[in-house]
Amino acid sequence: MHPLVRDLYKRLLTVGKEYPQGLDWVKSKAKPWIMQNAALTDEVDIKKKVAEGRFWVREMQSVIKLKKYRTLKKRYY
């Protein structure tokens, strides 16, 4: 496995721990996506897919922040 892909998978699992739908849901989506692209050998294609995966990590982080914000807002208003 390419080191960038391994790093991306670790990031997905780390973010998935706090994701509202849970770590199991993130694993069920991330692993097939990574296995689907396991046959890629061109360095440029790998970097494109890793960039796409990092985009989804950032999206997941924004969902987590939004959930925390809404929770705090409910408590104090």
C-alpha positions as CSV (number, residue, x, y, z in Angstrom):
1,M,0.0,0.0,0.0
2,H,1.3,3.5,-0.9
3,P,2.3,5.5,2.2
4,L,-0.1,8.4,1.2
5,V,-3.0,6.0,1.0
6,R,-2.1,4.5,4.4
7,D,-2.0,8.0,5.9
8,L,-5.3,8.9,4.4
9,Y,-7.0,5.7,5.8
10,K,-5.6,6.6,9.2
11,R,-7.0,10.1,8.9
12,L,-10.4,8.8,7.9
13,L,-10.4,6.5,11.0
14,T,-9.3,9.2,13.3
15,V,-12.0,11.6,12.1
16,G,-14.5,8.8,12.1
17,K,-14.3,8.4,15.8
18,E,-16.1,11.7,16.3
19,Y,-18.3,11.5,13.2
20,P,-22.0,11.6,14.1
21,Q,-22.8,8.3,12.2
22,G,-20.0,6.5,14.0
23,L,-16.7,4.8,13.2
24,D,-18.4,1.7,11.8
25,W,-20.2,3.7,9.2
26,V,-17.0,5.4,8.1
27,K,-15.1,2.1,7.9
28,S,-17.9,0.6,5.8
29,K,-17.6,3.5,3.3
30,A,-13.8,4.1,3.3
31,K,-12.5,0.6,3.0
32,P,-14.4,-0.2,-0.3
33,W,-13.4,3.1,-1.7
34,I,-9.8,2.5,-1.0
35,M,-10.0,-1.1,-2.3
36,Q,-11.7,0.0,-5.4
37,N,-8.7,2.2,-6.3
38,A,-6.0,-0.3,-5.1
39,A,-5.1,-1.2,-8.6
40,L,-3.8,2.3,-9.4
41,T,-0.1,2.4,-10.1
42,D,0.4,5.8,-11.7
43,E,1.7,8.3,-9.1
44,V,-0.4,11.1,-10.5
45,D,-3.6,9.1,-10.3
46,I,-2.8,8.0,-6.7
47,K,-2.2,11.7,-5.7
48,K,-5.5,12.7,-7.3
49,K,-7.4,10.1,-5.3
50,V,-5.6,11.0,-2.1
51,A,-6.5,14.6,-2.7
52,E,-10.1,13.6,-3.1
53,G,-10.0,11.6,0.1
54,R,-8.5,14.5,2.0
55,F,-11.3,16.7,0.7
56,W,-13.8,14.2,2.3
57,V,-11.8,14.2,5.5
58,R,-12.2,18.0,5.7
59,E,-15.9,17.6,4.9
60,M,-16.3,15.2,7.8
61,Q,-14.5,17.5,10.1
62,S,-16.8,20.4,9.2
63,V,-19.8,18.1,9.9
64,I,-18.3,17.3,13.3
65,K,-17.8,21.0,14.1
66,L,-21.3,21.8,13.0
67,K,-22.7,19.1,15.3
68,K,-20.7,20.4,18.2
69,Y,-21.8,24.0,17.5
70,R,-25.5,23.0,17.3
71,T,-25.2,21.1,20.5
72,L,-23.7,24.0,22.4
73,K,-26.3,26.4,20.9
74,K,-29.1,24.1,22.1
75,R,-27.7,24.1,25.6
76,Y,-27.3,27.8,26.1
77,Y,-30.3,29.3,24.1
